Amino acid sequence: MKIRYITQHGVGEWTDILTEDADVITLAFTPECDGALTLRGKLYTVKGGEVSIPTRALPDGEYRPVLEADTSRYELEGFIKQGKTVSMAKTEEATVRRLLGRCRELERSLCSATRRIGNLEAICVGHNIFSYERKEK
């Protein structure tokens, strides 16, 4: 079992779950980092952006991992372990609101960049800086 997370701004959001090996739960982080992962008070070493934990070492239940990396501290989205299966915990309202806020900010940034590119194109075309023809002899 492999859960991939993207870590940024103090949180880690899961992006993908691969059900390759049910005997080991691997948490992988992008961007890669080194540090420590805390699961219910137990520490696990993160090296090269990954940590692997034997499935049998974790009792069944819900987990809210915390990653303390060389880059920052991240609260990761939780998961639920039942036997040899792992499923993601229900997405909290705070996570959805944070993602919506980031989408709004990206849309504002895209609109501003598009407007600035349009202005730059108008300046370049207006002075005919780039519209020249190569004359062949």
MODELLER restraints for C-alpha pairs under 7 A, 6 or more apart:
rsr = mdl.restraints
at = mdl.atoms
rsr.add(forms.Gaussian(group=physical.xy_distance, feature=features.Distance(at['CA:1:A'], at['CA:18:A']), mean=5.60, stdev=0.5))
rsr.add(forms.Gaussian(group=physical.xy_distance, feature=features.Distance(at['CA:1:A'], at['CA:19:A']), mean=4.45, stdev=0.5))
rsr.add(forms.Gaussian(group=physical.xy_distance, feature=features.Distance(at['CA:1:A'], at['CA:20:A']), mean=5.43, stdev=0.5))
rsr.add(forms.Gaussian(group=physical.xy_distance, feature=features.Distance(at['CA:1:A'], at['CA:21:A']), mean=5.09, stdev=0.5))
rsr.add(forms.Gaussian(group=physical.xy_distance, feature=features.Distance(at['CA:1:A'], at['CA:22:A']), mean=5.35, stdev=0.5))
rsr.add(forms.Gaussian(group=physical.xy_distance, feature=features.Distance(at['CA:1:A'], at['CA:24:A']), mean=6.04, stdev=0.5))
rsr.add(forms.Gaussian(group=physical.xy_distance, feature=features.Distance(at['CA:1:A'], at['CA:25:A']), mean=4.83, stdev=0.5))
rsr.add(forms.Gaussian(group=physical.xy_distance, feature=features.Distance(at['CA:1:A'], at['CA:26:A']), mean=6.13, stdev=0.5))
rsr.add(forms.Gaussian(group=physical.xy_distance, feature=features.Distance(at['CA:2:A'], at['CA:17:A']), mean=5.58, stdev=0.5))
rsr.add(forms.Gaussian(group=physical.xy_distance, feature=features.Distance(at['CA:2:A'], at['CA:18:A']), mean=4.93, stdev=0.5))
rsr.add(forms.Gaussian(group=physical.xy_distance, feature=features.Distance(at['CA:2:A'], at['CA:19:A']), mean=6.42, stdev=0.5))
rsr.add(forms.Gaussian(group=physical.xy_distance, feature=features.Distance(at['CA:2:A'], at['CA:25:A']), mean=5.78, stdev=0.5))
rsr.add(forms.Gaussian(group=physical.xy_distance, feature=features.Distance(at['CA:2:A'], at['CA:26:A']), mean=4.56, stdev=0.5))
rsr.add(forms.Gaussian(group=physical.xy_distance, feature=features.Distance(at['CA:2:A'], at['CA:27:A']), mean=5.83, stdev=0.5))
rsr.add(forms.Gaussian(group=physical.xy_distance, feature=features.Distance(at['CA:3:A'], at['CA:14:A']), mean=6.80, stdev=0.5))
rsr.add(forms.Gaussian(group=physical.xy_distance, feature=features.Distance(at['CA:3:A'], at['CA:16:A']), mean=5.88, stdev=0.5))
rsr.add(forms.Gaussian(group=physical.xy_distance, feature=features.Distance(at['CA:3:A'], at['CA:17:A']), mean=4.59, stdev=0.5))
rsr.add(forms.Gaussian(group=physical.xy_distance, feature=features.Distance(at['CA:3:A'], at['CA:18:A']), mean=6.51, stdev=0.5))
rsr.add(forms.Gaussian(group=physical.xy_distance, feature=features.Distance(at['CA:3:A'], at['CA:26:A']), mean=6.23, stdev=0.5))
rsr.add(forms.Gaussian(group=physical.xy_distance, feature=features.Distance(at['CA:3:A'], at['CA:27:A']), mean=4.96, stdev=0.5))
rsr.add(forms.Gaussian(group=physical.xy_distance, feature=features.Distance(at['CA:3:A'], at['CA:28:A']), mean=6.20, stdev=0.5))
rsr.add(forms.Gaussian(group=physical.xy_distance, feature=features.Distance(at['CA:4:A'], at['CA:14:A']), mean=5.60, stdev=0.5))
rsr.add(forms.Gaussian(group=physical.xy_distance, feature=features.Distance(at['CA:4:A'], at['CA:15:A']), mean=5.64, stdev=0.5))
rsr.add(forms.Gaussian(group=physical.xy_distance, feature=features.Distance(at['CA:4:A'], at['CA:16:A']), mean=5.20, stdev=0.5))
rsr.add(forms.Gaussian(group=physical.xy_distance, feature=features.Distance(at['CA:4:A'], at['CA:17:A']), mean=6.41, stdev=0.5))
rsr.add(forms.Gaussian(group=physical.xy_distance, feature=features.Distance(at['CA:4:A'], at['CA:27:A']), mean=5.94, stdev=0.5))
rsr.add(forms.Gaussian(group=physical.xy_distance, feature=features.Distance(at['CA:4:A'], at['CA:28:A']), mean=4.71, stdev=0.5))
rsr.add(forms.Gaussian(group=physical.xy_distance, feature=features.Distance(at['CA:4:A'], at['CA:29:A']), mean=5.96, stdev=0.5))
rsr.add(forms.Gaussian(group=physical.xy_distance, feature=features.Distance(at['CA:5:A'], at['CA:12:A']), mean=5.72, stdev=0.5))
rsr.add(forms.Gaussian(group=physical.xy_distance, feature=features.Distance(at['CA:5:A'], at['CA:13:A']), mean=5.27, stdev=0.5))
rsr.add(forms.Gaussian(group=physical.xy_distance, feature=features.Distance(at['CA:5:A'], at['CA:14:A']), mean=4.17, stdev=0.5))
rsr.add(forms.Gaussian(group=physical.xy_distance, feature=features.Distance(at['CA:5:A'], at['CA:15:A']), mean=5.63, stdev=0.5))
rsr.add(forms.Gaussian(group=physical.xy_distance, feature=features.Distance(at['CA:5:A'], at['CA:28:A']), mean=6.08, stdev=0.5))
rsr.add(forms.Gaussian(group=physical.xy_distance, feature=features.Distance(at['CA:5:A'], at['CA:29:A']), mean=4.94, stdev=0.5))
rsr.add(forms.Gaussian(group=physical.xy_distance, feature=features.Distance(at['CA:5:A'], at['CA:30:A']), mean=6.24, stdev=0.5))
rsr.add(forms.Gaussian(group=physical.xy_distance, feature=features.Distance(at['CA:6:A'], at['CA:12:A']), mean=5.42, stdev=0.5))
rsr.add(forms.Gaussian(group=physical.xy_distance, feature=features.Distance(at['CA:6:A'], at['CA:13:A']), mean=5.45, stdev=0.5))
rsr.add(forms.Gaussian(group=physical.xy_distance, feature=features.Distance(at['CA:6:A'], at['CA:14:A']), mean=6.38, stdev=0.5))
rsr.add(forms.Gaussian(group=physical.xy_distance, feature=features.Distance(at['CA:6:A'], at['CA:15:A']), mean=6.92, stdev=0.5))
rsr.add(forms.Gaussian(group=physical.xy_distance, feature=features.Distance(at['CA:6:A'], at['CA:29:A']), mean=5.85, stdev=0.5))
rsr.add(forms.Gaussian(group=physical.xy_distance, feature=features.Distance(at['CA:6:A'], at['CA:30:A']), mean=4.83, stdev=0.5))
rsr.add(forms.Gaussian(group=physical.xy_distance, feature=features.Distance(at['CA:6:A'], at['CA:31:A']), mean=6.87, stdev=0.5))
rsr.add(forms.Gaussian(group=physical.xy_distance, feature=features.Distance(at['CA:7:A'], at['CA:13:A']), mean=6.56, stdev=0.5))
rsr.add(forms.Gaussian(group=physical.xy_distance, feature=features.Distance(at['CA:7:A'], at['CA:29:A']), mean=6.68, stdev=0.5))
rsr.add(forms.Gaussian(group=physical.xy_distance, feature=features.Distance(at['CA:7:A'], at['CA:30:A']), mean=6.14, stdev=0.5))
rsr.add(forms.Gaussian(group=physical.xy_distance, feature=features.Distance(at['CA:7:A'], at['CA:31:A']), mean=6.83, stdev=0.5))
rsr.add(forms.Gaussian(group=physical.xy_distance, feature=features.Distance(at['CA:7:A'], at['CA:74:A']), mean=6.83, stdev=0.5))
rsr.add(forms.Gaussian(group=physical.xy_distance, feature=features.Distance(at['CA:10:A'], at['CA:72:A']), mean=6.87, stdev=0.5))
rsr.add(forms.Gaussian(group=physical.xy_distance, feature=features.Distance(at['CA:10:A'], at['CA:73:A']), mean=5.79, stdev=0.5))
rsr.add(forms.Gaussian(group=physical.xy_distance, feature=features.Distance(at['CA:10:A'], at['CA:74:A']), mean=4.38, stdev=0.5))
rsr.add(forms.Gaussian(group=physical.xy_distance, feature=features.Distance(at['CA:10:A'], at['CA:75:A']), mean=6.37, stdev=0.5))
rsr.add(forms.Gaussian(group=physical.xy_distance, feature=features.Distance(at['CA:11:A'], at['CA:74:A']), mean=4.57, stdev=0.5))
rsr.add(forms.Gaussian(group=physical.xy_distance, feature=features.Distance(at['CA:11:A'], at['CA:75:A']), mean=4.76, stdev=0.5))
rsr.add(forms.Gaussian(group=physical.xy_distance, feature=features.Distance(at['CA:11:A'], at['CA:76:A']), mean=5.68, stdev=0.5))
rsr.add(forms.Gaussian(group=physical.xy_distance, feature=features.Distance(at['CA:12:A'], at['CA:74:A']), mean=5.94, stdev=0.5))
rsr.add(forms.Gaussian(group=physical.xy_distance, feature=features.Distance(at['CA:12:A'], at['CA:75:A']), mean=5.94, stdev=0.5))
rsr.add(forms.Gaussian(group=physical.xy_distance, feature=features.Distance(at['CA:12:A'], at['CA:76:A']), mean=4.26, stdev=0.5))
rsr.add(forms.Gaussian(group=physical.xy_distance, feature=features.Distance(at['CA:12:A'], at['CA:77:A']), mean=6.15, stdev=0.5))
rsr.add(forms.Gaussian(group=physical.xy_distance, feature=features.Distance(at['CA:13:A'], at['CA:76:A']), mean=6.22, stdev=0.5))
rsr.add(forms.Gaussian(group=physical.xy_distance, feature=features.Distance(at['CA:13:A'], at['CA:77:A']), mean=5.66, stdev=0.5))
rsr.add(forms.Gaussian(group=physical.xy_distance, feature=features.Distance(at['CA:14:A'], at['CA:77:A']), mean=6.52, stdev=0.5))
rsr.add(forms.Gaussian(group=physical.xy_distance, feature=features.Distance(at['CA:22:A'], at['CA:84:A']), mean=5.60, stdev=0.5))
rsr.add(forms.Gaussian(group=physical.xy_distance, feature=features.Distance(at['CA:22:A'], at['CA:85:A']), mean=6.97, stdev=0.5))
rsr.add(forms.Gaussian(group=physical.xy_distance, feature=features.Distance(at['CA:23:A'], at['CA:54:A']), mean=5.97, stdev=0.5))
rsr.add(forms.Gaussian(group=physical.xy_distance, feature=features.Distance(at['CA:23:A'], at['CA:55:A']), mean=5.26, stdev=0.5))
rsr.add(forms.Gaussian(group=physical.xy_distance, feature=features.Distance(at['CA:23:A'], at['CA:84:A']), mean=6.96, stdev=0.5))
rsr.add(forms.Gaussian(group=physical.xy_distance, feature=features.Distance(at['CA:24:A'], at['CA:52:A']), mean=6.36, stdev=0.5))
rsr.add(forms.Gaussian(group=physical.xy_distance, feature=features.Distance(at['CA:24:A'], at['CA:53:A']), mean=5.60, stdev=0.5))
rsr.add(forms.Gaussian(group=physical.xy_distance, feature=features.Distance(at['CA:24:A'], at['CA:54:A']), mean=4.40, stdev=0.5))
rsr.add(forms.Gaussian(group=physical.xy_distance, feature=features.Distance(at['CA:24:A'], at['CA:55:A']), mean=5.01, stdev=0.5))
rsr.add(forms.Gaussian(group=physical.xy_distance, feature=features.Distance(at['CA:25:A'], at['CA:52:A']), mean=5.64, stdev=0.5))
rsr.add(forms.Gaussian(group=physical.xy_distance, feature=features.Distance(at['CA:25:A'], at['CA:53:A']), mean=5.19, stdev=0.5))
rsr.add(forms.Gaussian(group=physical.xy_distance, feature=features.Distance(at['CA:25:A'], at['CA:54:A']), mean=6.12, stdev=0.5))
rsr.add(forms.Gaussian(group=physical.xy_distance, feature=features.Distance(at['CA:25:A'], at['CA:55:A']), mean=5.81, stdev=0.5))
rsr.add(forms.Gaussian(group=physical.xy_distance, feature=features.Distance(at['CA:26:A'], at['CA:50:A']), mean=6.77, stdev=0.5))
rsr.add(forms.Gaussian(group=physical.xy_distance, feature=features.Distance(at['CA:26:A'], at['CA:51:A']), mean=5.57, stdev=0.5))
rsr.add(forms.Gaussian(group=physical.xy_distance, feature=features.Distance(at['CA:26:A'], at['CA:52:A']), mean=4.22, stdev=0.5))
rsr.add(forms.Gaussian(group=physical.xy_distance, feature=features.Distance(at['CA:26:A'], at['CA:53:A']), mean=6.26, stdev=0.5))
rsr.add(forms.Gaussian(group=physical.xy_distance, feature=features.Distance(at['CA:27:A'], at['CA:50:A']), mean=5.62, stdev=0.5))
rsr.add(forms.Gaussian(group=physical.xy_distance, feature=features.Distance(at['CA:27:A'], at['CA:51:A']), mean=5.43, stdev=0.5))
rsr.add(forms.Gaussian(group=physical.xy_distance, feature=features.Distance(at['CA:27:A'], at['CA:52:A']), mean=6.51, stdev=0.5))
rsr.add(forms.Gaussian(group=physical.xy_distance, feature=features.Distance(at['CA:28:A'], at['CA:49:A']), mean=5.64, stdev=0.5))
rsr.add(forms.Gaussian(group=physical.xy_distance, feature=features.Distance(at['CA:28:A'], at['CA:50:A']), mean=4.39, stdev=0.5))
rsr.add(forms.Gaussian(group=physical.xy_distance, feature=features.Distance(at['CA:28:A'], at['CA:51:A']), mean=6.70, stdev=0.5))
rsr.add(forms.Gaussian(group=physical.xy_distance, feature=features.Distance(at['CA:29:A'], at['CA:49:A']), mean=4.96, stdev=0.5))
rsr.add(forms.Gaussian(group=physical.xy_distance, feature=features.Distance(at['CA:29:A'], at['CA:50:A']), mean=6.23, stdev=0.5))
rsr.add(forms.Gaussian(group=physical.xy_distance, feature=features.Distance(at['CA:30:A'], at['CA:49:A']), mean=6.90, stdev=0.5))
rsr.add(forms.Gaussian(group=physical.xy_distance, feature=features.Distance(at['CA:32:A'], at['CA:48:A']), mean=5.79, stdev=0.5))
rsr.add(forms.Gaussian(group=physical.xy_distance, feature=features.Distance(at['CA:32:A'], at['CA:49:A']), mean=4.02, stdev=0.5))
rsr.add(forms.Gaussian(group=physical.xy_distance, feature=features.Distance(at['CA:33:A'], at['CA:47:A']), mean=6.84, stdev=0.5))
rsr.add(forms.Gaussian(group=physical.xy_distance, feature=features.Distance(at['CA:33:A'], at['CA:48:A']), mean=5.76, stdev=0.5))
rsr.add(forms.Gaussian(group=physical.xy_distance, feature=features.Distance(at['CA:33:A'], at['CA:49:A']), mean=4.61, stdev=0.5))
rsr.add(forms.Gaussian(group=physical.xy_distance, feature=features.Distance(at['CA:33:A'], at['CA:69:A']), mean=6.08, stdev=0.5))
rsr.add(forms.Gaussian(group=physical.xy_distance, feature=features.Distance(at['CA:33:A'], at['CA:70:A']), mean=6.39, stdev=0.5))
rsr.add(forms.Gaussian(group=physical.xy_distance, feature=features.Distance(at['CA:33:A'], at['CA:71:A']), mean=6.96, stdev=0.5))
rsr.add(forms.Gaussian(group=physical.xy_distance, feature=features.Distance(at['CA:34:A'], at['CA:46:A']), mean=5.15, stdev=0.5))
rsr.add(forms.Gaussian(group=physical.xy_distance, feature=features.Distance(at['CA:34:A'], at['CA:47:A']), mean=4.74, stdev=0.5))
rsr.add(forms.Gaussian(group=physical.xy_distance, feature=features.Distance(at['CA:34:A'], at['CA:48:A']), mean=5.85, stdev=0.5))
rsr.add(forms.Gaussian(group=physical.xy_distance, feature=features.Distance(at['CA:34:A'], at['CA:49:A']), mean=6.06, stdev=0.5))
rsr.add(forms.Gaussian(group=physical.xy_distance, feature=features.Distance(at['CA:34:A'], at['CA:69:A']), mean=5.47, stdev=0.5))
rsr.add(forms.Gaussian(group=physical.xy_distance, feature=features.Distance(at['CA:34:A'], at['CA:70:A']), mean=5.82, stdev=0.5))
rsr.add(forms.Gaussian(group=physical.xy_distance, feature=features.Distance(at['CA:35:A'], at['CA:45:A']), mean=6.12, stdev=0.5))
rsr.add(forms.Gaussian(group=physical.xy_distance, feature=features.Distance(at['CA:35:A'], at['CA:46:A']), mean=4.98, stdev=0.5))
rsr.add(forms.Gaussian(group=physical.xy_distance, feature=features.Distance(at['CA:35:A'], at['CA:47:A']), mean=6.78, stdev=0.5))
rsr.add(forms.Gaussian(group=physical.xy_distance, feature=features.Distance(at['CA:35:A'], at['CA:68:A']), mean=5.61, stdev=0.5))
rsr.add(forms.Gaussian(group=physical.xy_distance, feature=features.Distance(at['CA:35:A'], at['CA:69:A']), mean=4.07, stdev=0.5))
rsr.add(forms.Gaussian(group=physical.xy_distance, feature=features.Distance(at['CA:35:A'], at['CA:70:A']), mean=5.84, stdev=0.5))
rsr.add(forms.Gaussian(group=physical.xy_distance, feature=features.Distance(at['CA:36:A'], at['CA:43:A']), mean=6.27, stdev=0.5))
rsr.add(forms.Gaussian(group=physical.xy_distance, feature=features.Distance(at['CA:36:A'], at['CA:44:A']), mean=5.56, stdev=0.5))
rsr.add(forms.Gaussian(group=physical.xy_distance, feature=features.Distance(at['CA:36:A'], at['CA:45:A']), mean=4.70, stdev=0.5))
rsr.add(forms.Gaussian(group=physical.xy_distance, feature=features.Distance(at['CA:36:A'], at['CA:46:A']), mean=5.31, stdev=0.5))
rsr.add(forms.Gaussian(group=physical.xy_distance, feature=features.Distance(at['CA:36:A'], at['CA:67:A']), mean=5.92, stdev=0.5))
rsr.add(forms.Gaussian(group=physical.xy_distance, feature=features.Distance(at['CA:36:A'], at['CA:68:A']), mean=5.28, stdev=0.5))
rsr.add(forms.Gaussian(group=physical.xy_distance, feature=features.Distance(at['CA:36:A'], at['CA:69:A']), mean=6.28, stdev=0.5))
rsr.add(forms.Gaussian(group=physical.xy_distance, feature=features.Distance(at['CA:37:A'], at['CA:43:A']), mean=5.56, stdev=0.5))
rsr.add(forms.Gaussian(group=physical.xy_distance, feature=features.Distance(at['CA:37:A'], at['CA:44:A']), mean=5.04, stdev=0.5))
rsr.add(forms.Gaussian(group=physical.xy_distance, feature=features.Distance(at['CA:37:A'], at['CA:45:A']), mean=6.31, stdev=0.5))
rsr.add(forms.Gaussian(group=physical.xy_distance, feature=features.Distance(at['CA:37:A'], at['CA:46:A']), mean=6.55, stdev=0.5))
rsr.add(forms.Gaussian(group=physical.xy_distance, feature=features.Distance(at['CA:37:A'], at['CA:65:A']), mean=6.69, stdev=0.5))
rsr.add(forms.Gaussian(group=physical.xy_distance, feature=features.Distance(at['CA:37:A'], at['CA:66:A']), mean=5.69, stdev=0.5))
rsr.add(forms.Gaussian(group=physical.xy_distance, feature=features.Distance(at['CA:37:A'], at['CA:67:A']), mean=4.54, stdev=0.5))
rsr.add(forms.Gaussian(group=physical.xy_distance, feature=features.Distance(at['CA:37:A'], at['CA:68:A']), mean=6.29, stdev=0.5))
rsr.add(forms.Gaussian(group=physical.xy_distance, feature=features.Distance(at['CA:38:A'], at['CA:44:A']), mean=6.44, stdev=0.5))
rsr.add(forms.Gaussian(group=physical.xy_distance, feature=features.Distance(at['CA:38:A'], at['CA:65:A']), mean=5.68, stdev=0.5))
rsr.add(forms.Gaussian(group=physical.xy_distance, feature=features.Distance(at['CA:38:A'], at['CA:66:A']), mean=5.19, stdev=0.5))
rsr.add(forms.Gaussian(group=physical.xy_distance, feature=features.Distance(at['CA:38:A'], at['CA:67:A']), mean=6.46, stdev=0.5))
rsr.add(forms.Gaussian(group=physical.xy_distance, feature=features.Distance(at['CA:39:A'], at['CA:63:A']), mean=6.57, stdev=0.5))
rsr.add(forms.Gaussian(group=physical.xy_distance, feature=features.Distance(at['CA:39:A'], at['CA:64:A']), mean=6.79, stdev=0.5))
rsr.add(forms.Gaussian(group=physical.xy_distance, feature=features.Distance(at['CA:39:A'], at['CA:65:A']), mean=5.10, stdev=0.5))
rsr.add(forms.Gaussian(group=physical.xy_distance, feature=features.Distance(at['CA:39:A'], at['CA:66:A']), mean=6.97, stdev=0.5))
rsr.add(forms.Gaussian(group=physical.xy_distance, feature=features.Distance(at['CA:40:A'], at['CA:63:A']), mean=7.00, stdev=0.5))
rsr.add(forms.Gaussian(group=physical.xy_distance, feature=features.Distance(at['CA:45:A'], at['CA:51:A']), mean=6.42, stdev=0.5))
rsr.add(forms.Gaussian(group=physical.xy_distance, feature=features.Distance(at['CA:55:A'], at['CA:84:A']), mean=6.51, stdev=0.5))
rsr.add(forms.Gaussian(group=physical.xy_distance, feature=features.Distance(at['CA:60:A'], at['CA:81:A']), mean=5.09, stdev=0.5))
rsr.add(forms.Gaussian(group=physical.xy_distance, feature=features.Distance(at['CA:60:A'], at['CA:82:A']), mean=4.96, stdev=0.5))
rsr.add(forms.Gaussian(group=physical.xy_distance, feature=features.Distance(at['CA:60:A'], at['CA:83:A']), mean=6.40, stdev=0.5))
rsr.add(forms.Gaussian(group=physical.xy_distance, feature=features.Distance(at['CA:61:A'], at['CA:80:A']), mean=5.57, stdev=0.5))
rsr.add(forms.Gaussian(group=physical.xy_distance, feature=features.Distance(at['CA:61:A'], at['CA:81:A']), mean=5.38, stdev=0.5))
rsr.add(forms.Gaussian(group=physical.xy_distance, feature=features.Distance(at['CA:61:A'], at['CA:82:A']), mean=6.56, stdev=0.5))
rsr.add(forms.Gaussian(group=physical.xy_distance, feature=features.Distance(at['CA:62:A'], at['CA:79:A']), mean=5.82, stdev=0.5))
rsr.add(forms.Gaussian(group=physical.xy_distance, feature=features.Distance(at['CA:62:A'], at['CA:80:A']), mean=4.29, stdev=0.5))
rsr.add(forms.Gaussian(group=physical.xy_distance, feature=features.Distance(at['CA:62:A'], at['CA:81:A']), mean=6.37, stdev=0.5))
rsr.add(forms.Gaussian(group=physical.xy_distance, feature=features.Distance(at['CA:63:A'], at['CA:78:A']), mean=5.33, stdev=0.5))
rsr.add(forms.Gaussian(group=physical.xy_distance, feature=features.Distance(at['CA:63:A'], at['CA:79:A']), mean=5.38, stdev=0.5))
rsr.add(forms.Gaussian(group=physical.xy_distance, feature=features.Distance(at['CA:63:A'], at['CA:80:A']), mean=6.10, stdev=0.5))
rsr.add(forms.Gaussian(group=physical.xy_distance, feature=features.Distance(at['CA:64:A'], at['CA:76:A']), mean=6.50, stdev=0.5))
rsr.add(forms.Gaussian(group=physical.xy_distance, feature=features.Distance(at['CA:64:A'], at['CA:77:A']), mean=6.44, stdev=0.5))
rsr.add(forms.Gaussian(group=physical.xy_distance, feature=features.Distance(at['CA:64:A'], at['CA:78:A']), mean=4.31, stdev=0.5))
rsr.add(forms.Gaussian(group=physical.xy_distance, feature=features.Distance(at['CA:64:A'], at['CA:79:A']), mean=6.80, stdev=0.5))
rsr.add(forms.Gaussian(group=physical.xy_distance, feature=features.Distance(at['CA:65:A'], at['CA:75:A']), mean=6.48, stdev=0.5))
rsr.add(forms.Gaussian(group=physical.xy_distance, feature=features.Distance(at['CA:65:A'], at['CA:76:A']), mean=5.42, stdev=0.5))
rsr.add(forms.Gaussian(group=physical.xy_distance, feature=features.Distance(at['CA:65:A'], at['CA:78:A']), mean=6.38, stdev=0.5))
rsr.add(forms.Gaussian(group=physical.xy_distance, feature=features.Distance(at['CA:66:A'], at['CA:74:A']), mean=5.80, stdev=0.5))
rsr.add(forms.Gaussian(group=physical.xy_distance, feature=features.Distance(at['CA:66:A'], at['CA:75:A']), mean=4.71, stdev=0.5))
rsr.add(forms.Gaussian(group=physical.xy_distance, feature=features.Distance(at['CA:66:A'], at['CA:76:A']), mean=5.78, stdev=0.5))
rsr.add(forms.Gaussian(group=physical.xy_distance, feature=features.Distance(at['CA:67:A'], at['CA:73:A']), mean=5.73, stdev=0.5))
rsr.add(forms.Gaussian(group=physical.xy_distance, feature=features.Distance(at['CA:67:A'], at['CA:74:A']), mean=5.03, stdev=0.5))
rsr.add(forms.Gaussian(group=physical.xy_distance, feature=features.Distance(at['CA:67:A'], at['CA:75:A']), mean=6.42, stdev=0.5))
rsr.add(forms.Gaussian(group=physical.xy_distance, feature=features.Distance(at['CA:68:A'], at['CA:74:A']), mean=6.36, stdev=0.5))
rsr.add(forms.Gaussian(group=physical.xy_distance, feature=features.Distance(at['CA:78:A'], at['CA:88:A']), mean=6.32, stdev=0.5))
rsr.add(forms.Gaussian(group=physical.xy_distance, feature=features.Distance(at['CA:78:A'], at['CA:89:A']), mean=5.37, stdev=0.5))
rsr.add(forms.Gaussian(group=physical.xy_distance, feature=features.Distance(at['CA:79:A'], at['CA:86:A']), mean=6.70, stdev=0.5))
rsr.add(forms.Gaussian(group=physical.xy_distance, feature=features.Distance(at['CA:79:A'], at['CA:87:A']), mean=5.70, stdev=0.5))
rsr.add(forms.Gaussian(group=physical.xy_distance, feature=features.Distance(at['CA:79:A'], at['CA:88:A']), mean=4.21, stdev=0.5))
rsr.add(forms.Gaussian(group=physical.xy_distance, feature=features.Distance(at['CA:79:A'], at['CA:89:A']), mean=4.73, stdev=0.5))
rsr.add(forms.Gaussian(group=physical.xy_distance, feature=features.Distance(at['CA:80:A'], at['CA:86:A']), mean=5.60, stdev=0.5))
rsr.add(forms.Gaussian(group=physical.xy_distance, feature=features.Distance(at['CA:80:A'], at['CA:87:A']), mean=5.26, stdev=0.5))
rsr.add(forms.Gaussian(group=physical.xy_distance, feature=features.Distance(at['CA:80:A'], at['CA:88:A']), mean=5.92, stdev=0.5))
rsr.add(forms.Gaussian(group=physical.xy_distance, feature=features.Distance(at['CA:80:A'], at['CA:89:A']), mean=5.91, stdev=0.5))
rsr.add(forms.Gaussian(group=physical.xy_distance, feature=features.Distance(at['CA:81:A'], at['CA:87:A']), mean=6.62, stdev=0.5))
rsr.add(forms.Gaussian(group=physical.xy_distance, feature=features.Distance(at['CA:124:A'], at['CA:130:A']), mean=6.90, stdev=0.5))
